[in-house]
Amino acid sequence: QVQLVESGGGLVQAGGSLRLSCVPSASIHSFNTMGWYRQAPGKERELVATVTLGVRTSSEGRFPISIDYNKNRIYLQMNSLEPEDTAVYYCMATQLLAGTGSTTYWGQGTQVTVST
């Protein structure tokens, strides 16, 4: 069973920055997609960003993902944080299965709280 360990969450003031990291227990090369979702209280889990591995070393968007193949981890750089970004952030990773289909793994989540 693959495990994903997130870190880097915490309390930050609006306008501040945090960098989340996600370290898988398997080689990062075994995944085809990795990324981040978040879930705020009373809301459904929503996509933050994903990246296709082996093709890219980063993603674009408001919160870009970067991939460190040497350290076997990905990062989520969050700048200009707003109170609305307060949520539990989850790392995810997808492996393609032999034949058809895929399986997705989830981390336990890391809390990000943005104060006014």
MOPAC internal coordinates of N, CA, C and O (Angstrom, degrees):
PM7 1SCF
backbone

  N    0.0000 0     0.00 0     0.00 0    0    0    0
  C    1.4426 1     0.00 0     0.00 0    1    0    0
  C    1.5240 1   109.80 1     0.00 0    2    1    0
  O    1.2310 1   120.99 1   -54.52 1    3    2    1
  N    1.2982 1   115.71 1   125.48 1    3    2    1
  C    1.4505 1   120.74 1  -179.92 1    5    3    2
  C    1.5244 1   109.78 1   -76.90 1    6    5    3
  O    1.2310 1   120.77 1   -41.96 1    7    6    5
  N    1.3052 1   116.13 1   138.04 1    7    6    5
  C    1.4570 1   121.19 1   174.71 1    9    7    6
  C    1.5146 1   109.58 1  -115.96 1   10    9    7
  O    1.2310 1   121.28 1   -35.90 1   11   10    9
  N    1.3195 1   115.16 1   144.10 1   11   10    9
  C    1.4587 1   122.48 1   176.25 1   13   11   10
  C    1.5176 1   107.46 1  -120.13 1   14   13   11
  O    1.2310 1   120.31 1   -53.81 1   15   14   13
  N    1.3168 1   117.02 1   126.19 1   15   14   13
  C    1.4569 1   121.24 1  -178.00 1   17   15   14
  C    1.5179 1   109.25 1  -114.81 1   18   17   15
  O    1.2310 1   121.42 1   -62.93 1   19   18   17
  N    1.3324 1   114.88 1   117.07 1   19   18   17
  C    1.4626 1   120.60 1   178.72 1   21   19   18
  C    1.5236 1   110.17 1   -95.91 1   22   21   19
  O    1.2310 1   121.45 1   -26.64 1   23   22   21
  N    1.3102 1   114.83 1   153.36 1   23   22   21
  C    1.4669 1   120.63 1   173.11 1   25   23   22
  C    1.5165 1   108.11 1  -155.74 1   26   25   23
  O    1.2310 1   121.19 1   -11.64 1   27   26   25
  N    1.3271 1   115.32 1   168.36 1   27   26   25
  C    1.4602 1   120.34 1   176.13 1   29   27   26
  C    1.5122 1   115.23 1   105.47 1   30   29   27
  O    1.2310 1   120.23 1   173.75 1   31   30   29
  N    1.3229 1   117.17 1    -6.25 1   31   30   29
  C    1.4535 1   118.90 1   178.43 1   33   31   30
  C    1.5220 1   111.22 1   -72.51 1   34   33   31
  O    1.2310 1   121.35 1    -7.43 1   35   34   33
  N    1.3245 1   115.03 1   172.57 1   35   34   33
  C    1.4563 1   119.26 1   178.76 1   37   35   34
  C    1.5056 1   111.69 1   161.73 1   38   37   35
  O    1.2310 1   121.59 1    15.25 1   39   38   37
  N    1.3152 1   114.56 1  -164.75 1   39   38   37
  C    1.4605 1   122.37 1  -179.97 1   41   39   38
  C    1.5272 1   108.82 1  -103.33 1   42   41   39
  O    1.2310 1   120.97 1   -49.59 1   43   42   41
  N    1.3086 1   115.76 1   130.41 1   43   42   41
  C    1.4607 1   120.69 1  -179.12 1   45   43   42
  C    1.5268 1   108.33 1  -142.75 1   46   45   43
  O    1.2310 1   120.52 1   -29.63 1   47   46   45
  N    1.3021 1   116.61 1   150.37 1   47   46   45
  C    1.4585 1   120.73 1   176.62 1   49   47   46
  C    1.5238 1   110.68 1   -78.20 1   50   49   47
  O    1.2310 1   120.83 1   -25.21 1   51   50   49
  N    1.3150 1   116.01 1   154.79 1   51   50   49
  C    1.4562 1   121.04 1   177.09 1   53   51   50
  C    1.5280 1   109.60 1   -55.12 1   54   53   51
  O    1.2310 1   121.34 1   -43.51 1   55   54   53
  N    1.3221 1   115.04 1   136.49 1   55   54   53
  C    1.4534 1   121.00 1  -176.17 1   57   55   54
  C    1.5090 1   113.67 1    92.50 1   58   57   55
  O    1.2310 1   120.42 1   168.91 1   59   58   57
  N    1.3314 1   116.81 1   -11.09 1   59   58   57
  C    1.4580 1   120.95 1  -179.05 1   61   59   58
  C    1.5139 1   112.59 1   -83.23 1   62   61   59
  O    1.2310 1   121.75 1     4.35 1   63   62   61
  N    1.3319 1   114.26 1  -175.65 1   63   62   61
  C    1.4678 1   121.13 1  -175.93 1   65   63   62
  C    1.5192 1   110.96 1  -131.65 1   66   65   63
  O    1.2310 1   121.47 1   -27.71 1   67   66   65
  N    1.3067 1   114.79 1   152.29 1   67   66   65
  C    1.4548 1   122.73 1   171.01 1   69   67   66
  C    1.5202 1   107.92 1  -142.16 1   70   69   67
  O    1.2310 1   120.93 1   -28.11 1   71   70   69
  N    1.3136 1   115.83 1   151.89 1   71   70   69
  C    1.4619 1   120.49 1   172.76 1   73   71   70
  C    1.5185 1   107.90 1  -124.85 1   74   73   71
  O    1.2310 1   121.27 1   -63.39 1   75   74   73
  N    1.3153 1   115.17 1   116.61 1   75   74   73
  C    1.4534 1   121.08 1   177.78 1   77   75   74
  C    1.5294 1   109.32 1   -90.82 1   78   77   75
  O    1.2310 1   120.95 1   -32.66 1   79   78   77
  N    1.3012 1   115.79 1   147.34 1   79   78   77
  C    1.4599 1   119.71 1   174.95 1   81   79   78
  C    1.5250 1   109.74 1  -125.90 1   82   81   79
  O    1.2310 1   121.28 1   -25.58 1   83   82   81
  N    1.3075 1   115.15 1   154.42 1   83   82   81
  C    1.4668 1   122.03 1   179.64 1   85   83   82
  C    1.5269 1   107.52 1  -137.74 1   86   85   83
  O    1.2310 1   121.34 1   -58.91 1   87   86   85
  N    1.3244 1   115.04 1   121.09 1   87   86   85
  C    1.4595 1   120.67 1  -179.55 1   89   87   86
  C    1.5157 1   109.18 1  -115.22 1   90   89   87
  O    1.2310 1   119.54 1   -62.79 1   91   90   89
  N    1.3218 1   118.48 1   117.21 1   91   90   89
  C    1.4617 1   120.72 1   177.38 1   93   91   90
  C    1.5225 1   111.70 1   -84.11 1   94   93   91
  O    1.2310 1   120.74 1   -25.15 1   95   94   93
  N    1.3416 1   116.18 1   154.85 1   95   94   93
  C    1.4536 1   120.84 1   178.27 1   97   95   94
  C    1.5254 1   111.44 1   -80.71 1   98   97   95
  O    1.2310 1   120.15 1   167.33 1   99   98   97
  N    1.3257 1   117.33 1   -12.67 1   99   98   97
  C    1.4621 1   122.34 1   176.05 1  101   99   98
  C    1.5282 1   109.11 1  -109.74 1  102  101   99
  O    1.2310 1   121.38 1   -12.38 1  103  102  101
  N    1.3253 1   114.97 1   167.62 1  103  102  101
  C    1.4546 1   118.86 1   178.56 1  105  103  102
  C    1.5242 1   110.24 1   -60.85 1  106  105  103
  O    1.2310 1   121.02 1   -42.80 1  107  106  105
  N    1.3116 1   115.66 1   137.20 1  107  106  105
  C    1.4521 1   119.67 1   179.65 1  109  107  106
  C    1.5229 1   111.30 1   -62.23 1  110  109  107
  O    1.2310 1   120.42 1   157.49 1  111  110  109
  N    1.3080 1   116.81 1   -22.51 1  111  110  109
  C    1.4628 1   121.12 1   179.20 1  113  111  110
  C    1.5236 1   112.52 1   -71.74 1  114  113  111
  O    1.2310 1   120.31 1   168.53 1  115  114  113
  N    1.3297 1   117.01 1   -11.47 1  115  114  113
  C    1.4630 1   119.79 1   179.57 1  117  115  114
  C    1.5201 1   112.66 1   -83.20 1  118  117  115
  O    1.2310 1   120.09 1   173.59 1  119  118  117
  N    1.3200 1   117.44 1    -6.41 1  119  118  117
  C    1.4575 1   121.93 1  -178.81 1  121  119  118
  C    1.5158 1   110.14 1  -105.54 1  122  121  119
  O    1.2310 1   120.79 1   -29.87 1  123  122  121
  N    1.3169 1   116.10 1   150.13 1  123  122  121
  C    1.4573 1   118.53 1   174.77 1  125  123  122
  C    1.5215 1   111.07 1  -100.24 1  126  125  123
  O    1.2310 1   120.40 1   153.87 1  127  126  125
  N    1.3346 1   116.84 1   -26.13 1  127  126  125
  C    1.4693 1   121.01 1   179.11 1  129  127  126
  C    1.5178 1   109.34 1  -140.10 1  130  129  127
  O    1.2310 1   120.91 1   -40.64 1  131  130  129
  N    1.3045 1   115.86 1   139.36 1  131  130  129
  C    1.4628 1   122.13 1   170.29 1  133  131  130
  C    1.5104 1   108.56 1  -134.92 1  134  133  131
  O    1.2310 1   121.23 1   -22.22 1  135  134  133
  N    1.3266 1   115.26 1   157.78 1  135  134  133
  C    1.4515 1   116.66 1  -179.91 1  137  135  134
  C    1.5095 1   112.31 1  -179.43 1  138  137  135
  O    1.2310 1   122.14 1    13.69 1  139  138  137
  N    1.3227 1   113.51 1  -166.31 1  139  138  137
  C    1.4595 1   121.39 1  -175.75 1  141  139  138
  C    1.5241 1   110.14 1  -134.38 1  142  141  139
  O    1.2310 1   121.82 1   -41.49 1  143  142  141
  N    1.3246 1   114.13 1   138.51 1  143  142  141
  C    1.4466 1   122.91 1   169.73 1  145  143  142
  C    1.5247 1   107.59 1  -122.33 1  146  145  143
  O    1.2310 1   120.59 1   -14.65 1  147  146  145
  N    1.3082 1   116.48 1   165.35 1  147  146  145
  C    1.4577 1   120.13 1   175.91 1  149  147  146
  C    1.5214 1   110.04 1  -141.73 1  150  149  147
  O    1.2310 1   121.90 1   -24.88 1  151  150  149
  N    1.3272 1   113.96 1   155.12 1  151  150  149
  C    1.4573 1   119.90 1   178.66 1  153  151  150
  C    1.5145 1   108.90 1  -139.40 1  154  153  151
  O    1.2310 1   121.32 1   -62.38 1  155  154  153
  N    1.3156 1   115.08 1   117.62 1  155  154  153
  C    1.4573 1   121.61 1   177.22 1  157  155  154
  C    1.5201 1   108.89 1   -90.84 1  158  157  155
  O    1.2310 1   119.72 1   -22.05 1  159  158  157
  N    1.3175 1   118.13 1   157.95 1  159  158  157
  C    1.4690 1   120.99 1  -179.81 1  161  159  158
  C    1.5263 1   111.57 1   -55.86 1  162  161  159
  O    1.2310 1   121.07 1   -51.13 1  163  162  161
  N    1.3166 1   115.56 1   128.87 1  163  162  161
  C    1.4543 1   120.50 1   177.54 1  165  163  162
  C    1.5054 1   114.95 1    77.22 1  166  165  163
  O    1.2310 1   120.30 1  -174.63 1  167  166  165
  N    1.3237 1   117.03 1     5.37 1  167  166  165
  C    1.4587 1   120.38 1  -179.33 1  169  167  166
  C    1.5159 1   110.49 1  -122.09 1  170  169  167
  O    1.2310 1   121.32 1   -16.61 1  171  170  169
  N    1.3313 1   115.07 1   163.39 1  171  170  169
  C    1.4527 1   120.37 1   178.01 1  173  171  170
  C    1.5303 1   110.14 1   -78.98 1  174  173  171
  O    1.2310 1   121.70 1   -21.93 1  175  174  173
  N    1.3213 1   114.34 1   158.07 1  175  174  173
  C    1.4482 1   119.18 1   176.66 1  177  175  174
  C    1.5354 1   109.24 1   -66.58 1  178  177  175
  O    1.2310 1   120.63 1   -43.94 1  179  178  177
  N    1.3180 1   116.40 1   136.06 1  179  178  177
  C    1.4563 1   120.40 1  -177.75 1  181  179  178
  C    1.5215 1   111.19 1  -130.46 1  182  181  179
  O    1.2310 1   121.40 1   -26.66 1  183  182  181
  N    1.3147 1   114.93 1   153.34 1  183  182  181
  C    1.4587 1   122.18 1  -179.34 1  185  183  182
  C    1.5279 1   110.58 1   -71.72 1  186  185  183
  O    1.2310 1   121.36 1   -44.76 1  187  186  185
  N    1.3279 1   115.01 1   135.24 1  187  186  185
  C    1.4608 1   120.96 1   172.14 1  189  187  186
  C    1.5220 1   109.55 1  -101.84 1  190  189  187
  O    1.2310 1   120.56 1   123.48 1  191  190  189
  N    1.3172 1   116.53 1   -56.52 1  191  190  189
  C    1.4596 1   121.21 1   179.47 1  193  191  190
  C    1.5174 1   109.74 1  -167.32 1  194  193  191
  O    1.2310 1   120.64 1   -30.95 1  195  194  193
  N    1.3223 1   116.38 1   149.05 1  195  194  193
  C    1.4610 1   121.45 1   172.70 1  197  195  194
  C    1.5195 1   109.05 1  -135.20 1  198  197  195
  O    1.2310 1   121.46 1   -17.19 1  199  198  197
  N    1.3205 1   114.81 1   162.81 1  199  198  197
  C    1.4573 1   119.56 1   179.28 1  201  199  198
  C    1.5220 1   108.28 1  -144.78 1  202  201  199
  O    1.2310 1   120.82 1   -38.21 1  203  202  201
  N    1.3109 1   116.03 1   141.79 1  203  202  201
  C    1.4663 1   121.67 1   176.15 1  205  203  202
  C    1.5147 1   108.67 1   -86.86 1  206  205  203
  O    1.2310 1   120.70 1   -56.50 1  207  206  205
  N    1.3153 1   116.26 1   123.50 1  207  206  205
  C    1.4536 1   120.69 1  -176.93 1  209  207  206
  C    1.5201 1   111.15 1   -80.46 1  210  209  207
  O    1.2310 1   120.85 1   -23.49 1  211  210  209
  N    1.3149 1   115.98 1   156.51 1  211  210  209
  C    1.4497 1   121.17 1   179.35 1  213  211  210
  C    1.5069 1   112.98 1    81.51 1  214  213  211
  O    1.2310 1   120.88 1   164.49 1  215  214  213
  N    1.3048 1   115.93 1   -15.51 1  215  214  213
  C    1.4613 1   120.88 1  -179.49 1  217  215  214
  C    1.5216 1   110.44 1  -113.44 1  218  217  215
  O    1.2310 1   122.00 1   139.66 1  219  218  217
  N    1.3279 1   113.78 1   -40.34 1  219  218  217
  C    1.4633 1   119.53 1  -176.39 1  221  219  218
  C    1.5135 1   110.18 1  -118.10 1  222  221  219
  O    1.2310 1   120.83 1   -19.12 1  223  222  221
  N    1.3090 1   116.02 1   160.88 1  223  222  221
  C    1.4634 1   121.57 1   170.44 1  225  223  222
  C    1.5177 1   110.59 1  -115.04 1  226  225  223
  O    1.2310 1   120.30 1   179.37 1  227  226  225
  N    1.3253 1   117.03 1    -0.63 1  227  226  225
  C    1.4569 1   121.02 1   178.61 1  229  227  226
  C    1.5102 1   109.23 1  -164.11 1  230  229  227
  O    1.2310 1   121.26 1   -12.42 1  231  230  229
  N    1.3120 1   115.19 1   167.58 1  231  230  229
  C    1.4573 1   120.76 1   172.84 1  233  231  230
  C    1.5093 1   108.27 1  -123.02 1  234  233  231
  O    1.2310 1   120.59 1   -10.31 1  235  234  233
  N    1.2908 1   116.47 1   169.69 1  235  234  233
  C    1.4517 1   121.31 1   178.65 1  237  235  234
  C    1.5228 1   109.47 1  -110.45 1  238  237  235
  O    1.2310 1   120.66 1     2.35 1  239  238  237
  N    1.2925 1   116.34 1  -177.65 1  239  238  237
  C    1.4493 1   120.65 1   179.43 1  241  239  238
  C    1.5107 1   110.86 1   115.23 1  242  241  239
  O    1.2310 1   121.42 1     4.68 1  243  242  241
  N    1.3038 1   114.89 1  -175.32 1  243  242  241
  C    1.4592 1   119.28 1  -175.82 1  245  243  242
  C    1.5286 1   110.90 1   -63.18 1  246  245  243
  O    1.2310 1   120.52 1   137.58 1  247  246  245
  N    1.3161 1   116.60 1   -42.42 1  247  246  245
  C    1.4629 1   122.27 1   177.22 1  249  247  246
  C    1.5347 1   107.82 1  -116.57 1  250  249  247
  O    1.2310 1   119.47 1   -84.42 1  251  250  249
  N    1.2927 1   118.62 1    95.58 1  251  250  249
  C    1.4623 1   120.21 1  -176.23 1  253  251  250
  C    1.5243 1   112.72 1   -77.73 1  254  253  251
  O    1.2310 1   121.68 1   -32.51 1  255  254  253
  N    1.3202 1   114.39 1   147.49 1  255  254  253
  C    1.4621 1   121.74 1   173.77 1  257  255  254
  C    1.5168 1   107.97 1   -98.16 1  258  257  255
  O    1.2310 1   121.11 1   -40.00 1  259  258  257
  N    1.3142 1   115.48 1   140.00 1  259  258  257
  C    1.4605 1   120.49 1   170.34 1  261  259  258
  C    1.5272 1   108.15 1  -123.06 1  262  261  259
  O    1.2310 1   121.29 1   -30.57 1  263  262  261
  N    1.3262 1   115.14 1   149.43 1  263  262  261
  C    1.4617 1   121.54 1  -176.57 1  265  263  262
  C    1.5247 1   108.46 1  -117.20 1  266  265  263
  O    1.2310 1   121.02 1   -50.71 1  267  266  265
  N    1.3158 1   115.65 1   129.29 1  267  266  265
  C    1.4632 1   120.74 1   174.38 1  269  267  266
  C    1.5242 1   106.84 1  -113.04 1  270  269  267
  O    1.2310 1   121.20 1   -82.73 1  271  270  269
  N    1.3378 1   115.30 1    97.27 1  271  270  269
  C    1.4576 1   119.07 1  -177.76 1  273  271  270
  C    1.5313 1   111.19 1   -67.93 1  274  273  271
  O    1.2310 1   120.24 1   149.08 1  275  274  273
  N    1.3054 1   117.15 1   -30.92 1  275  274  273
  C    1.4663 1   119.65 1  -179.37 1  277  275  274
  C    1.5208 1   111.57 1   -68.35 1  278  277  275
  O    1.2310 1   120.71 1   141.41 1  279  278  277
  N    1.3258 1   116.25 1   -38.59 1  279  278  277
  C    1.4627 1   120.16 1  -179.70 1  281  279  278
  C    1.5233 1   112.72 1   -94.35 1  282  281  279
  O    1.2310 1   121.06 1  -178.76 1  283  282  281
  N    1.3472 1   115.57 1     1.24 1  283  282  281
  C    1.4638 1   120.23 1   176.24 1  285  283  282
  C    1.5288 1   112.05 1    57.00 1  286  285  283
  O    1.2310 1   120.37 1  -126.22 1  287  286  285
  N    1.3163 1   116.89 1    53.78 1  287  286  285
  C    1.4522 1   120.44 1   179.52 1  289  287  286
  C    1.5086 1   110.50 1  -158.39 1  290  289  287
  O    1.2310 1   122.06 1   -15.36 1  291  290  289
  N    1.3292 1   113.67 1   164.64 1  291  290  289
  C    1.4611 1   119.73 1   172.71 1  293  291  290
  C    1.5197 1   108.82 1  -123.22 1  294  293  291
  O    1.2310 1   121.70 1   -19.96 1  295  294  293
  N    1.3094 1   114.35 1   160.04 1  295  294  293
  C    1.4551 1   121.02 1  -179.95 1  297  295  294
  C    1.5261 1   109.27 1  -127.90 1  298  297  295
  O    1.2310 1   121.43 1   -26.21 1  299  298  297
  N    1.3140 1   114.86 1   153.79 1  299  298  297
  C    1.4551 1   121.94 1   170.77 1  301  299  298
  C    1.5224 1   107.41 1  -123.13 1  302  301  299
  O    1.2310 1   120.86 1   -67.18 1  303  302  301
  N    1.3152 1   115.95 1   112.82 1  303  302  301
  C    1.4596 1   120.74 1  -179.18 1  305  303  302
  C    1.5186 1   109.19 1   -92.50 1  306  305  303
  O    1.2310 1   121.21 1   -60.65 1  307  306  305
  N    1.3115 1   115.28 1   119.35 1  307  306  305
  C    1.4633 1   120.51 1  -178.09 1  309  307  306
  C    1.5226 1   109.53 1  -117.28 1  310  309  307
  O    1.2310 1   121.09 1   -68.52 1  311  310  309
  N    1.3007 1   115.53 1   111.48 1  311  310  309
  C    1.4591 1   122.11 1   178.05 1  313  311  310
  C    1.5236 1   109.88 1  -112.68 1  314  313  311
  O    1.2310 1   121.21 1   -18.60 1  315  314  313
  N    1.3187 1   115.29 1   161.40 1  315  314  313
  C    1.4704 1   121.63 1   177.57 1  317  315  314
  C    1.5262 1   110.74 1    51.36 1  318  317  315
  O    1.2310 1   120.89 1  -131.36 1  319  318  317
  N    1.2999 1   115.90 1    48.64 1  319  318  317
  C    1.4558 1   120.45 1  -177.52 1  321  319  318
  C    1.5200 1   111.87 1   -66.30 1  322  321  319
  O    1.2310 1   121.97 1   -33.51 1  323  322  321
  N    1.3218 1   113.82 1   146.49 1  323  322  321
  C    1.4602 1   121.80 1   179.97 1  325  323  322
  C    1.5244 1   108.78 1  -121.83 1  326  325  323
  O    1.2310 1   120.11 1   -23.26 1  327  326  325
  N    1.3288 1   117.39 1   156.74 1  327  326  325
  C    1.4767 1   119.37 1   178.04 1  329  327  326
  C    1.5265 1   112.98 1   -53.62 1  330  329  327
  O    1.2310 1   120.58 1   150.06 1  331  330  329
  N    1.3289 1   116.50 1   -29.94 1  331  330  329
  C    1.4684 1   120.51 1   179.82 1  333  331  330
  C    1.5332 1   112.38 1   -69.01 1  334  333  331
  O    1.2310 1   120.33 1   167.89 1  335  334  333
  N    1.3175 1   116.98 1   -12.11 1  335  334  333
  C    1.4656 1   120.88 1   177.45 1  337  335  334
  C    1.5191 1   112.17 1   -84.13 1  338  337  335
  O    1.2310 1   120.36 1   176.04 1  339  338  337
  N    1.3194 1   116.92 1    -3.96 1  339  338  337
  C    1.4570 1   120.97 1   178.58 1  341  339  338
  C    1.5286 1   109.91 1   -61.90 1  342  341  339
  O    1.2310 1   120.91 1   -55.76 1  343  342  341
  N    1.3343 1   115.86 1   124.24 1  343  342  341
  C    1.4629 1   121.25 1  -176.70 1  345  343  342
  C    1.5170 1   108.87 1  -177.31 1  346  345  343
  O    1.2310 1   121.34 1    -8.59 1  347  346  345
  N    1.3216 1   115.05 1   171.41 1  347  346  345
  C    1.4575 1   120.66 1   167.02 1  349  347  346
  C    1.5268 1   106.42 1   -90.59 1  350  349  347
  O    1.2310 1   120.75 1   -51.88 1  351  350  349
  N    1.3017 1   116.17 1   128.12 1  351  350  349
  C    1.4579 1   122.14 1  -178.02 1  353  351  350
  C    1.5263 1   109.40 1  -103.15 1  354  353  351
  O    1.2310 1   121.51 1   -51.66 1  355  354  353
  N    1.3235 1   114.72 1   128.34 1  355  354  353
  C    1.4552 1   121.64 1  -176.33 1  357  355  354
  C    1.5260 1   110.71 1  -115.01 1  358  357  355
  O    1.2310 1   121.58 1   -45.53 1  359  358  357
  N    1.3021 1   114.58 1   134.47 1  359  358  357
  C    1.4616 1   120.24 1   172.32 1  361  359  358
  C    1.5222 1   108.72 1   -87.54 1  362  361  359
  O    1.2310 1   120.51 1   -36.42 1  363  362  361
  N    1.3253 1   116.63 1   143.58 1  363  362  361
  C    1.4502 1   121.21 1   177.00 1  365  363  362
  C    1.5263 1   109.67 1  -134.40 1  366  365  363
  O    1.2310 1   121.27 1   -25.61 1  367  366  365
  N    1.3198 1   115.18 1   154.39 1  367  366  365
  C    1.4558 1   120.60 1   177.71 1  369  367  366
  C    1.5214 1   108.55 1  -147.96 1  370  369  367
  O    1.2310 1   121.06 1   -42.15 1  371  370  369
  N    1.3212 1   115.57 1   137.85 1  371  370  369
  C    1.4559 1   120.99 1  -177.09 1  373  371  370
  C    1.5165 1   110.11 1  -118.33 1  374  373  371
  O    1.2310 1   121.49 1   -46.29 1  375  374  373
  N    1.3281 1   114.75 1   133.71 1  375  374  373
  C    1.4517 1   121.62 1   174.67 1  377  375  374
  C    1.5159 1   108.95 1  -113.49 1  378  377  375
  O    1.2310 1   121.20 1   -41.42 1  379  378  377
  N    1.3039 1   115.31 1   138.58 1  379  378  377
  C    1.4528 1   119.67 1   173.83 1  381  379  378
  C    1.5208 1   108.66 1   -80.19 1  382  381  379
  O    1.2310 1   120.47 1   -41.82 1  383  382  381
  N    1.3244 1   116.71 1   138.18 1  383  382  381
  C    1.4484 1   121.63 1   179.44 1  385  383  382
  C    1.5241 1   109.70 1   -94.65 1  386  385  383
  O    1.2310 1   121.16 1   -25.04 1  387  386  385
  N    1.3431 1   115.39 1   154.96 1  387  386  385
  C    1.4600 1   119.93 1   176.94 1  389  387  386
  C    1.5214 1   108.36 1   -59.45 1  390  389  387
  O    1.2310 1   120.74 1   -45.89 1  391  390  389
  N    1.3140 1   116.18 1   134.11 1  391  390  389
  C    1.4561 1   119.82 1  -176.77 1  393  391  390
  C    1.5082 1   109.71 1    88.03 1  394  393  391
  O    1.2310 1   120.59 1    68.31 1  395  394  393
  N    1.2976 1   116.47 1  -111.69 1  395  394  393
  C    1.4644 1   119.88 1   179.70 1  397  395  394
  C    1.5229 1   109.86 1  -124.62 1  398  397  395
  O    1.2310 1   120.98 1   -17.75 1  399  398  397
  N    1.2671 1   115.74 1   162.25 1  399  398  397
  C    1.4449 1   120.76 1   174.97 1  401  399  398
  C    1.5124 1   113.57 1    94.48 1  402  401  399
  O    1.2310 1   121.04 1    -2.16 1  403  402  401
  N    1.3078 1   115.62 1   177.84 1  403  402  401
  C    1.4477 1   121.98 1  -179.99 1  405  403  402
  C    1.5152 1   108.68 1  -155.94 1  406  405  403
  O    1.2310 1   120.80 1   -13.58 1  407  406  405
  N    1.3221 1   116.08 1   166.42 1  407  406  405
  C    1.4508 1   120.80 1   174.81 1  409  407  406
  C    1.5167 1   108.64 1  -130.25 1  410  409  407
  O    1.2310 1   120.68 1   -36.80 1  411  410  409
  N    1.3032 1   116.31 1   143.20 1  411  410  409
  C    1.4665 1   122.18 1  -177.48 1  413  411  410
  C    1.5162 1   109.94 1  -118.40 1  414  413  411
  O    1.2310 1   121.62 1   -45.65 1  415  414  413
  N    1.3158 1   114.50 1   134.35 1  415  414  413
  C    1.4543 1   122.15 1   177.81 1  417  415  414
  C    1.5277 1   109.27 1  -109.20 1  418  417  415
  O    1.2310 1   121.23 1   -28.71 1  419  418  417
  N    1.3353 1   115.24 1   151.29 1  419  418  417
  C    1.4648 1   121.44 1  -179.58 1  421  419  418
  C    1.5173 1   110.09 1  -129.52 1  422  421  419
  O    1.2310 1   121.13 1   -34.82 1  423  422  421
  N    1.3136 1   115.45 1   145.18 1  423  422  421
  C    1.4451 1   120.53 1   171.82 1  425  423  422
  C    1.5132 1   110.66 1   -83.02 1  426  425  423
  O    1.2310 1   120.94 1    -1.80 1  427  426  425
  N    1.3221 1   115.80 1   178.20 1  427  426  425
  C    1.4630 1   121.24 1  -178.45 1  429  427  426
  C    1.5177 1   112.03 1   -81.32 1  430  429  427
  O    1.2310 1   120.10 1   163.72 1  431  430  429
  N    1.2968 1   117.41 1   -16.28 1  431  430  429
  C    1.4571 1   121.05 1   177.95 1  433  431  430
  C    1.5163 1   112.80 1    98.43 1  434  433  431
  O    1.2310 1   121.52 1   -28.47 1  435  434  433
  N    1.3196 1   114.69 1   151.53 1  435  434  433
  C    1.4603 1   121.04 1   175.36 1  437  435  434
  C    1.5297 1   107.88 1  -133.74 1  438  437  435
  O    1.2310 1   121.09 1   -45.76 1  439  438  437
  N    1.3114 1   115.52 1   134.24 1  439  438  437
  C    1.4661 1   120.97 1  -174.67 1  441  439  438
  C    1.5273 1   110.59 1   -80.18 1  442  441  439
  O    1.2310 1   121.34 1   -48.28 1  443  442  441
  N    1.3212 1   115.04 1   131.72 1  443  442  441
  C    1.4624 1   122.02 1   172.22 1  445  443  442
  C    1.5247 1   107.43 1  -119.71 1  446  445  443
  O    1.2310 1   120.88 1   -56.86 1  447  446  445
  N    1.3222 1   115.93 1   123.14 1  447  446  445
  C    1.4575 1   120.82 1   179.48 1  449  447  446
  C    1.5267 1   108.57 1  -124.32 1  450  449  447
  O    1.2310 1   121.22 1   -55.41 1  451  450  449
  N    1.3223 1   115.27 1   124.59 1  451  450  449
  C    1.4654 1   120.99 1  -179.13 1  453  451  450
  C    1.5191 1   107.78 1  -112.65 1  454  453  451
  O    1.2310 1   120.74 1   -60.83 1  455  454  453
  N    1.2999 1   116.20 1   119.17 1  455  454  453
  C    1.4641 1   121.18 1  -178.21 1  457  455  454
  C    1.5270 1   110.63 1   -95.94 1  458  457  455
  O    1.2310 1   121.46 1   -22.92 1  459  458  457
  N    1.3115 1   114.81 1   157.08 1  459  458  457
  C    1.4733 1   119.84 1   178.95 1  461  459  458
  C    1.5122 1   111.16 1   -82.49 1  462  461  459
  O    1.2310 1   120.10 1   180.00 1  463  462  461

